[in-house]
Amino acid sequence: MTQDPSRAAMRAHSPTFSPLYRQIKDFLIRSLEEGEWGPGDAIPSEGELAVRFNVSQGTVRKAIDEMAAENMLVRRQGKGTFVATHSDPRSFYRFLRLVPDDGKATHGVSDAVACEMLPATAEVAEALGLAVGDAVIRVGRVLRFGGEAVVFDQIHLVAELFDGLTLEALRGGERSLYSLFESDYGVRMIRAEERLRAVAADAESAARLGVPAGEPLLRVERTAYTYGNKPVEWRLGLYCTRHHYYRNELG
């Protein structure tokens, strides 16, 4: 009986035991990372993938279910399964948990105010897996809802992944930042980790958000990761919660 090369490769890349569906998931993620299927593309059917990996459709389905739950893939009834994309308007603020007090969602406007190359501080280097002094790009931006300045972000990016990023590019068009990073630089944010604490507004954040110095703000530190669990963005966001609250779903 001829051994399927994909199955042999799975064993070669699995020195410790991993459930078969997780091995299929790892192969699918590797295909996404290598660009076999781009954002918005349809992936092969479960049947085709089952033949490709010489496993049951149930095993493939379990891998895809987990990837869909992690927002890497999107199932569309009657159409198939597609690579998730930040260009989908429903994903514009996927990691933003601020909700207006009245519950009426409004379209946010991103106002980039700075874009510069800097050496990584110890804090930024640790978050991004870099050495202190390595080049990072710092982006400053204010996010407004209904004309109100609600978020002041200082975003730090791994410079080598975003070569040529300019303030003009950040200010052009209606795309979200993550949509821009995905389409222009091939970097897709897969997941993020956040840390929250209460702080008092300093002079710069007070001016950007139109609040008095010393105003209570919500400080949100976020590290965003692309495929392979690689950190590519660390941001420090200061949130004005006068008319918004932070909402998270548990369970």
Buried (B, 14 or more C-beta within 10 A) or exposed (E): EEEBEBBEEBEEEEEEEBEBBBBBBBBBBEBBBEEEBEBBEEBBEBEEBBBBBEBEBEBBBBBBBBBBEEEBBBEEEEEEBBBBBBBBEEBBBBBBBBEBEEEEEEEBEBBBBEBEEEBBEEEBBBBBEBEEEBBBBBBBBBBBBEEBBBBBBBBBBBBEBBEEBEBEBBEEEEBBBBBBBBBEBEBBBBBBEBEBEEEEBEEEBBEBBEBEEEBEBBBBBBBBBBBEEBBBBBBBBBBBBBEBEBEEEEE
